[in-house]
Amino acid sequence: MNRDNNPNTVELRSDMELGNKIIDALCYSYQGVYYVNLTSGEIRSYRMARYVREKFGEQFHQGSYETNIYAYVRKLVMYEDQRLFEPILTIASLRSIFSRQMSYSFSYRFTLDEEIHYGQVEALKVLDSSDEIVLAFKNMDKQHQLEKNLYEKERQIVKAMSRQLNEVARGPLMNVIEQSKAAKEAAKAGQDVSGYIEAIQNDGETLLRIFNLIFAEENTDREKIEETIMKLDSLS
Protein backbone atom coordinates (compact mmCIF):
# COMPACT_ATOMS: atom_id res chain seq x y z
CA MET A 1 0.00 0.00 0.00
CA ASN A 2 1.23 3.50 -0.81
CA ARG A 3 1.74 5.20 2.56
CA ASP A 4 0.95 8.61 1.05
CA ASN A 5 -2.61 7.36 0.45
CA ASN A 6 -3.03 6.25 4.04
CA PRO A 7 -5.55 8.59 5.74
CA ASN A 8 -3.58 8.42 9.00
CA THR A 9 -0.39 9.46 7.23
CA VAL A 10 -2.14 12.37 5.52
CA GLU A 11 -3.68 13.47 8.84
CA LEU A 12 -0.31 13.27 10.59
CA ARG A 13 1.39 15.29 7.85
CA SER A 14 -1.40 17.89 8.02
CA ASP A 15 -1.04 18.22 11.78
CA MET A 16 2.73 18.63 11.49
CA GLU A 17 2.39 21.29 8.80
CA LEU A 18 -0.17 23.16 10.91
CA GLY A 19 2.07 22.91 13.96
CA ASN A 20 5.00 24.33 11.98
CA LYS A 21 2.83 27.19 10.73
CA ILE A 22 1.80 28.02 14.29
CA ILE A 23 5.44 28.07 15.39
CA ASP A 24 6.41 30.20 12.38
CA ALA A 25 3.65 32.67 13.27
CA LEU A 26 4.90 32.90 16.86
CA CYS A 27 8.41 33.63 15.61
CA TYR A 28 7.15 36.87 14.03
CA SER A 29 5.87 38.23 17.34
CA TYR A 30 8.08 36.59 19.97
CA GLN A 31 11.83 36.98 20.44
CA GLY A 32 12.22 33.46 21.80
CA VAL A 33 10.28 30.39 20.66
CA TYR A 34 11.01 26.89 21.99
CA TYR A 35 9.53 23.44 21.49
CA VAL A 36 9.33 21.33 24.67
CA ASN A 37 8.71 17.59 24.73
CA LEU A 38 7.10 16.66 28.06
CA THR A 39 7.90 12.97 27.60
CA SER A 40 11.63 13.27 27.00
CA GLY A 41 12.09 16.55 28.90
CA GLU A 42 14.03 17.98 25.96
CA ILE A 43 13.86 21.49 24.55
CA ARG A 44 14.56 22.72 21.02
CA SER A 45 14.96 26.35 19.95
CA TYR A 46 13.16 27.78 16.92
CA ARG A 47 14.09 31.36 17.67
CA MET A 48 16.40 32.74 20.35
CA ALA A 49 16.56 36.31 21.62
CA ARG A 50 19.92 37.97 21.06
CA TYR A 51 20.45 38.69 24.76
CA VAL A 52 19.84 35.00 25.58
CA ARG A 53 22.37 33.90 22.97
CA GLU A 54 24.91 36.41 24.30
CA LYS A 55 24.32 35.30 27.89
CA PHE A 56 24.14 31.53 27.40
CA GLY A 57 25.76 30.89 24.03
CA GLU A 58 24.42 27.86 22.18
CA GLN A 59 23.26 26.17 25.38
CA PHE A 60 19.63 27.07 24.80
CA HIS A 61 19.36 25.63 21.28
CA GLN A 62 18.59 22.23 22.77
CA GLY A 63 19.14 20.04 25.81
CA SER A 64 17.27 19.60 29.07
CA TYR A 65 14.28 21.88 29.51
CA GLU A 66 14.57 22.01 33.31
CA THR A 67 18.30 22.77 33.20
CA ASN A 68 17.81 25.62 30.72
CA ILE A 69 14.77 27.21 32.36
CA TYR A 70 16.43 27.10 35.79
CA ALA A 71 19.52 28.81 34.33
CA TYR A 72 17.42 31.50 32.69
CA VAL A 73 15.41 32.25 35.82
CA ARG A 74 18.40 32.20 38.16
CA LYS A 75 20.65 34.42 36.04
CA LEU A 76 18.24 36.89 34.42
CA VAL A 77 14.83 37.09 36.11
CA MET A 78 14.47 39.59 38.94
CA TYR A 79 14.42 37.83 42.30
CA GLU A 80 10.97 39.21 43.18
CA ASP A 81 9.51 37.69 39.99
CA GLN A 82 11.24 34.30 40.03
CA ARG A 83 8.28 32.76 41.89
CA LEU A 84 6.13 33.47 38.80
CA PHE A 85 8.07 30.76 36.96
CA GLU A 86 7.38 28.05 39.54
CA PRO A 87 4.39 26.60 37.61
CA ILE A 88 6.59 26.02 34.55
CA LEU A 89 9.93 25.19 36.15
CA THR A 90 9.58 21.42 35.92
CA ILE A 91 8.21 18.93 33.44
CA ALA A 92 5.87 17.67 36.18
CA SER A 93 4.43 21.13 36.78
CA LEU A 94 3.96 21.67 33.04
CA ARG A 95 2.13 18.36 32.77
CA SER A 96 -0.13 19.44 35.62
CA ILE A 97 -0.99 22.74 33.90
CA PHE A 98 -1.66 21.26 30.47
CA SER A 99 -3.73 18.41 31.79
CA ARG A 100 -6.50 20.96 32.35
CA GLN A 101 -5.85 23.86 29.95
CA MET A 102 -4.43 24.70 26.53
CA SER A 103 -2.31 27.73 27.40
CA TYR A 104 -0.60 29.52 30.26
CA SER A 105 0.94 32.99 30.36
CA PHE A 106 2.34 35.61 32.73
CA SER A 107 4.44 38.79 32.73
CA TYR A 108 7.72 39.26 34.56
CA ARG A 109 10.79 41.50 34.88
CA PHE A 110 14.39 40.67 34.02
CA THR A 111 17.69 42.54 34.15
CA LEU A 112 20.33 43.19 31.49
CA ASP A 113 23.37 45.34 32.21
CA GLU A 114 21.73 46.44 35.47
CA GLU A 115 18.66 47.74 33.62
CA ILE A 116 15.15 46.44 34.26
CA HIS A 117 13.26 45.04 31.27
CA TYR A 118 9.78 43.61 30.94
CA GLY A 119 8.85 40.27 29.41
CA GLN A 120 5.95 37.91 28.83
CA VAL A 121 5.88 34.12 28.69
CA GLU A 122 3.26 32.25 26.68
CA ALA A 123 3.10 28.45 26.92
CA LEU A 124 0.85 26.74 24.38
CA LYS A 125 -0.18 23.17 23.81
CA VAL A 126 0.78 21.89 20.33
CA LEU A 127 -2.60 21.04 18.84
CA ASP A 128 -4.11 18.16 20.84
CA SER A 129 -0.79 16.63 21.83
CA SER A 130 -0.55 15.70 25.50
CA ASP A 131 3.23 15.84 25.62
CA GLU A 132 4.27 18.75 23.37
CA ILE A 133 4.18 22.48 24.08
CA VAL A 134 5.60 25.66 22.61
CA LEU A 135 7.16 28.17 24.99
CA ALA A 136 7.32 31.75 23.65
CA PHE A 137 9.08 34.77 25.18
CA LYS A 138 8.20 38.35 24.25
CA ASN A 139 9.91 41.62 25.16
CA MET A 140 7.31 44.01 26.59
CA ASP A 141 9.46 47.14 27.10
CA LYS A 142 7.55 49.21 24.52
CA GLN A 143 4.16 48.15 25.85
CA HIS A 144 5.28 48.90 29.40
CA GLN A 145 6.44 52.38 28.39
CA LEU A 146 3.12 53.05 26.65
CA GLU A 147 1.24 51.95 29.76
CA LYS A 148 3.50 54.12 31.89
CA ASN A 149 2.86 57.14 29.67
CA LEU A 150 -0.88 56.50 29.76
CA TYR A 151 -0.79 56.20 33.56
CA GLU A 152 1.06 59.52 33.79
CA LYS A 153 -1.54 61.22 31.59
CA GLU A 154 -4.34 59.84 33.76
CA ARG A 155 -2.51 60.99 36.88
CA GLN A 156 -2.17 64.50 35.47
CA ILE A 157 -5.90 64.56 34.72
CA VAL A 158 -6.70 63.59 38.32
CA LYS A 159 -4.35 66.31 39.57
CA ALA A 160 -6.04 68.87 37.30
CA MET A 161 -9.46 67.83 38.60
CA SER A 162 -8.26 68.14 42.21
CA ARG A 163 -6.70 71.52 41.54
CA GLN A 164 -9.85 72.86 39.92
CA LEU A 165 -11.99 71.47 42.72
CA ASN A 166 -9.81 73.24 45.26
CA GLU A 167 -10.02 76.52 43.38
CA VAL A 168 -13.77 76.59 42.76
CA ALA A 169 -14.95 75.00 46.02
CA ARG A 170 -12.70 76.79 48.50
CA GLY A 171 -14.38 80.19 48.01
CA PRO A 172 -17.99 79.06 48.63
CA LEU A 173 -16.86 76.79 51.46
CA MET A 174 -15.00 79.60 53.23
CA ASN A 175 -18.04 81.85 52.74
CA VAL A 176 -20.28 79.27 54.39
CA ILE A 177 -17.93 79.12 57.38
CA GLU A 178 -17.63 82.92 57.66
CA GLN A 179 -21.36 83.52 57.20
CA SER A 180 -22.13 80.85 59.82
CA LYS A 181 -19.85 82.55 62.34
CA ALA A 182 -21.39 85.91 61.55
CA ALA A 183 -24.90 84.49 61.90
CA LYS A 184 -24.07 83.12 65.34
CA GLU A 185 -22.74 86.50 66.48
CA ALA A 186 -25.80 88.26 65.05
CA ALA A 187 -28.14 85.82 66.76
CA LYS A 188 -26.42 86.43 70.11
CA ALA A 189 -26.91 90.15 69.62
CA GLY A 190 -30.58 89.63 68.73
CA GLN A 191 -30.04 90.82 65.16
CA ASP A 192 -31.76 89.58 62.00
CA VAL A 193 -29.83 86.62 60.57
CA SER A 194 -31.93 86.01 57.45
CA GLY A 195 -29.31 87.65 55.20
CA TYR A 196 -26.60 85.35 56.53
CA ILE A 197 -28.81 82.30 56.08
CA GLU A 198 -29.58 83.29 52.50
CA ALA A 199 -25.86 83.70 51.75
CA ILE A 200 -25.14 80.31 53.33
CA GLN A 201 -27.88 78.70 51.25
CA ASN A 202 -26.57 80.25 48.02
CA ASP A 203 -23.02 79.09 48.68
CA GLY A 204 -24.27 75.67 49.70
CA GLU A 205 -26.18 75.34 46.43
CA THR A 206 -23.03 76.40 44.54
CA LEU A 207 -21.06 73.68 46.31
CA LEU A 208 -23.77 71.15 45.47
CA ARG A 209 -23.58 72.06 41.76
CA ILE A 210 -19.81 71.68 41.83
CA PHE A 211 -19.93 68.23 43.42
CA ASN A 212 -22.77 67.10 41.15
CA LEU A 213 -20.62 68.11 38.20
CA ILE A 214 -17.57 66.26 39.46
CA PHE A 215 -19.32 63.06 40.47
CA ALA A 216 -21.69 62.88 37.51
CA GLU A 217 -22.16 59.38 36.12
CA GLU A 218 -21.11 60.67 32.69
CA ASN A 219 -17.52 61.13 33.90
CA THR A 220 -16.48 57.67 32.76
CA ASP A 221 -13.71 58.49 30.31
CA ARG A 222 -10.94 61.01 29.79
CA GLU A 223 -12.87 63.20 27.35
CA LYS A 224 -15.80 63.63 29.74
CA ILE A 225 -13.49 64.37 32.66
CA GLU A 226 -11.61 66.98 30.63
CA GLU A 227 -14.95 68.61 29.76
CA THR A 228 -15.81 68.69 33.45
CA ILE A 229 -12.49 70.36 34.26
CA MET A 230 -13.24 73.07 31.70
CA LYS A 231 -16.70 73.60 33.23
CA LEU A 232 -15.13 73.86 36.67
CA ASP A 233 -12.68 76.41 35.31
CA SER A 234 -15.58 78.58 34.16
CA LEU A 235 -16.97 78.57 37.70
CA SER A 236 -13.75 79.81 39.31
Backbone torsions as a table, in degrees:
resi	resn	phi	psi	omega
1	MET	NA	137.6	176.4
2	ASN	-72.4	117.7	-175.5
3	ARG	-62.9	-29.0	-178.8
4	ASP	-66.2	-20.2	179.9
5	ASN	-92.8	-3.1	179.1
6	ASN	-72.8	122.3	-178.9
7	PRO	-55.5	-36.7	-179.4
8	ASN	-66.9	-37.6	178.1
9	THR	-66.0	-43.5	179.2
10	VAL	-62.6	-42.3	179.9
11	GLU	-64.4	-42.2	179.8
12	LEU	-63.0	-44.3	179.6
13	ARG	-62.7	-40.4	179.8
14	SER	-63.3	-43.5	179.2
15	ASP	-63.6	-40.8	179.1
16	MET	-65.2	-42.1	178.9
17	GLU	-63.9	-40.7	178.8
18	LEU	-65.8	-42.1	178.0
19	GLY	-60.3	-42.2	178.8
20	ASN	-64.7	-37.6	178.4
21	LYS	-65.5	-39.5	177.9
22	ILE	-62.2	-45.1	179.0
23	ILE	-64.1	-42.9	177.6
24	ASP	-59.5	-40.2	179.8
25	ALA	-64.8	-40.6	178.7
26	LEU	-63.8	-34.2	-178.7
27	CYS	-64.0	-23.7	178.0
28	TYR	-72.7	-32.0	-173.3
29	SER	-105.3	-21.6	-175.4
30	TYR	-113.7	142.8	-178.7
31	GLN	-79.2	-23.9	177.9
32	GLY	-133.2	126.6	179.8
33	VAL	-132.6	125.3	-175.6
34	TYR	-132.3	142.6	173.6
35	TYR	-97.7	132.1	-179.9
36	VAL	-124.3	127.2	176.6
37	ASN	-98.7	115.4	-175.2
38	LEU	-77.8	-10.1	176.4
39	THR	-85.1	-48.0	-178.7
40	SER	-88.1	-20.5	-176.9
41	GLY	77.6	14.6	-178.1
42	GLU	-94.8	155.6	178.9
43	ILE	-125.2	146.3	177.6
44	ARG	-137.0	133.2	-176.5
45	SER	-88.7	132.7	171.3
46	TYR	-103.5	-32.2	174.8
47	ARG	-150.8	136.4	-177.4
48	MET	-125.2	131.5	178.1
49	ALA	-63.7	146.4	-176.9
50	ARG	-59.1	-41.1	-177.4
51	TYR	-67.1	-29.2	177.1
52	VAL	-71.0	-41.8	178.5
53	ARG	-63.9	-40.5	179.9
54	GLU	-68.1	-33.4	-177.1
55	LYS	-81.8	-37.5	-172.5
56	PHE	-117.8	-2.2	-178.8
57	GLY	66.7	-139.6	-177.7
58	GLU	-88.6	3.9	-176.2
59	GLN	-55.9	-37.0	-172.7
60	PHE	-86.3	2.2	178.0
61	HIS	-68.5	-31.1	-179.9
62	GLN	-163.9	-174.9	178.9
63	GLY	113.3	-156.6	-177.1
64	SER	-80.4	126.2	179.7
65	TYR	-59.4	-49.6	-175.7
66	GLU	-62.6	-39.6	178.4
67	THR	-62.4	-45.0	-176.7
68	ASN	-70.0	-43.6	-177.7
69	ILE	-68.7	-36.6	176.0
70	TYR	-61.9	-43.2	179.9
71	ALA	-62.9	-43.6	179.9
72	TYR	-61.5	-48.5	-177.6
73	VAL	-65.1	-45.1	-175.7
74	ARG	-66.5	-37.1	-172.8
75	LYS	-95.0	-21.6	-173.4
76	LEU	-122.0	-37.7	-174.0
77	VAL	-74.0	137.6	177.8
78	MET	-59.3	141.3	-174.6
79	TYR	-54.3	-41.5	-177.7
80	GLU	-64.2	-22.7	-177.0
81	ASP	-104.2	-1.7	-177.6
82	GLN	-63.2	-30.5	179.7
83	ARG	-63.2	-23.9	-179.8
84	LEU	-64.2	-24.0	-177.7
85	PHE	-85.7	-8.3	-175.4
86	GLU	-54.0	-40.3	-179.9
87	PRO	-65.9	-16.1	-178.9
88	ILE	-121.0	14.7	-176.8
89	LEU	-75.1	-26.7	-176.8
90	THR	-125.3	159.0	176.1
91	ILE	-62.1	-38.2	-179.7
92	ALA	-63.0	-42.5	-179.2
93	SER	-68.9	-35.8	175.6
94	LEU	-63.6	-43.0	178.4
95	ARG	-59.7	-40.3	-179.3
96	SER	-63.2	-44.0	-179.8
97	ILE	-63.2	-48.9	-172.4
98	PHE	-85.0	3.8	170.5
99	SER	-79.4	-15.3	-176.5
100	ARG	-129.9	-2.5	178.8
101	GLN	-153.3	165.9	-174.9
102	MET	-97.7	-17.1	-177.5
103	SER	-150.6	162.6	179.0
104	TYR	-154.2	133.4	-178.4
105	SER	-147.1	158.0	175.0
106	PHE	-163.8	163.1	178.2
107	SER	-108.4	153.5	-177.5
108	TYR	-155.8	173.1	177.7
109	ARG	-118.2	144.9	176.1
110	PHE	-138.7	164.2	-175.5
111	THR	-119.5	139.1	173.5
112	LEU	-136.7	125.2	180.0
113	ASP	50.9	43.5	176.5
114	GLU	64.8	16.1	175.1
115	GLU	-109.9	141.6	179.8
116	ILE	-84.6	131.3	176.0
117	HIS	-124.1	166.3	-174.9
118	TYR	-122.7	134.3	-176.9
119	GLY	-135.3	168.0	177.0
120	GLN	-137.7	138.4	176.6
121	VAL	-110.8	134.0	176.3
122	GLU	-128.4	118.1	176.8
123	ALA	-108.4	128.4	-174.3
124	LEU	-130.2	138.8	174.3
125	LYS	-71.3	139.3	177.5
126	VAL	-83.4	102.8	-177.9
127	LEU	51.9	-129.7	-179.2
128	ASP	-101.3	14.6	-178.5
129	SER	-67.4	138.9	179.9
130	SER	-91.0	-8.3	-175.9
131	ASP	-132.1	19.3	179.2
132	GLU	-133.7	130.4	176.0
133	ILE	-135.1	161.7	172.3
134	VAL	-114.6	130.9	179.0
135	LEU	-110.4	120.3	-176.2
136	ALA	-121.0	136.1	180.0
137	PHE	-116.3	131.1	-179.6
138	LYS	-125.1	138.3	173.5
139	ASN	-81.0	128.2	-175.1
140	MET	-114.0	20.7	-177.7
141	ASP	-59.1	-45.9	-178.1
142	LYS	-64.4	-44.1	179.7
143	GLN	-63.3	-39.7	179.1
144	HIS	-63.8	-40.7	179.6
145	GLN	-65.7	-39.8	177.1
146	LEU	-62.0	-43.5	178.5
147	GLU	-64.8	-38.0	178.6
148	LYS	-65.0	-42.6	178.3
149	ASN	-64.2	-41.6	179.1
150	LEU	-63.8	-42.5	178.4
151	TYR	-60.6	-40.9	-179.7
152	GLU	-65.3	-40.1	177.5
153	LYS	-62.8	-42.9	179.0
154	GLU	-64.9	-37.9	179.7
155	ARG	-65.5	-39.4	178.5
156	GLN	-66.0	-35.4	177.8
157	ILE	-65.1	-43.4	178.4
158	VAL	-62.4	-41.2	178.2
159	LYS	-63.1	-40.9	179.6
160	ALA	-64.0	-41.3	178.3
161	MET	-62.2	-44.3	179.8
162	SER	-64.2	-40.8	-179.8
163	ARG	-64.4	-44.7	179.8
164	GLN	-66.4	-38.6	177.5
165	LEU	-61.1	-43.2	178.9
166	ASN	-61.5	-41.6	-176.4
167	GLU	-69.9	-43.7	-174.4
168	VAL	-84.2	-27.1	-176.1
169	ALA	-91.1	-24.6	-176.3
170	ARG	-62.0	-44.1	-178.1
171	GLY	-59.3	-56.9	178.2
172	PRO	-59.2	-37.0	-179.6
173	LEU	-66.2	-43.9	177.7
174	MET	-64.1	-36.9	177.6
175	ASN	-63.1	-42.4	178.5
176	VAL	-58.8	-44.8	-179.3
177	ILE	-63.8	-47.6	-178.1
178	GLU	-65.1	-42.9	-179.9
179	GLN	-66.9	-33.7	177.9
180	SER	-65.4	-43.9	177.6
181	LYS	-62.3	-43.7	-179.7
182	ALA	-64.8	-37.5	179.3
183	ALA	-64.6	-39.0	178.3
184	LYS	-62.9	-44.7	180.0
185	GLU	-63.8	-40.9	179.9
186	ALA	-65.7	-38.7	179.8
187	ALA	-65.0	-38.6	178.0
188	LYS	-63.2	-35.0	-178.6
189	ALA	-86.3	2.7	179.4
190	GLY	73.5	21.3	-179.3
191	GLN	-90.0	163.9	177.9
192	ASP	-70.3	127.6	-177.6
193	VAL	-109.8	6.2	-176.4
194	SER	-60.6	-35.7	178.8
195	GLY	-64.6	-40.8	178.1
196	TYR	-65.1	-42.3	-179.1
197	ILE	-63.9	-40.4	178.5
198	GLU	-63.1	-41.8	178.6
199	ALA	-63.8	-40.8	178.7
200	ILE	-63.3	-42.3	179.3
201	GLN	-62.6	-44.0	179.8
202	ASN	-61.2	-45.6	180.0
203	ASP	-68.1	-35.3	177.0
204	GLY	-63.7	-41.7	177.7
205	GLU	-65.9	-35.4	175.6
206	THR	-62.9	-44.4	178.0
207	LEU	-61.8	-40.2	179.4
208	LEU	-63.1	-40.7	178.1
209	ARG	-63.8	-39.8	179.8
210	ILE	-62.8	-47.5	-177.9
211	PHE	-71.1	-33.5	174.7
212	ASN	-63.3	-36.5	179.5
213	LEU	-68.1	-43.1	-177.2
214	ILE	-69.2	-43.8	-173.9
215	PHE	-98.3	22.6	177.1
216	ALA	-63.6	144.4	-179.4
217	GLU	-63.5	-21.1	-178.5
218	GLU	-71.5	-17.2	-177.5
219	ASN	-78.0	66.3	-176.9
220	THR	-108.4	-7.1	178.3
221	ASP	-143.1	173.1	-174.0
222	ARG	-61.4	-42.2	-177.3
223	GLU	-60.7	-44.8	179.8
224	LYS	-65.4	-39.9	179.4
225	ILE	-65.4	-40.6	177.8
226	GLU	-63.9	-37.6	175.4
227	GLU	-62.1	-40.8	179.1
228	THR	-63.9	-40.0	178.0
229	ILE	-61.1	-41.2	178.8
230	MET	-64.9	-38.8	177.6
231	LYS	-65.8	-39.9	176.6
232	LEU	-61.5	-40.1	-179.8
233	ASP	-61.0	-35.3	-179.5
234	SER	-72.5	-18.3	179.6
235	LEU	-86.6	-17.3	-175.2
236	SER	-80.9	NA	NA
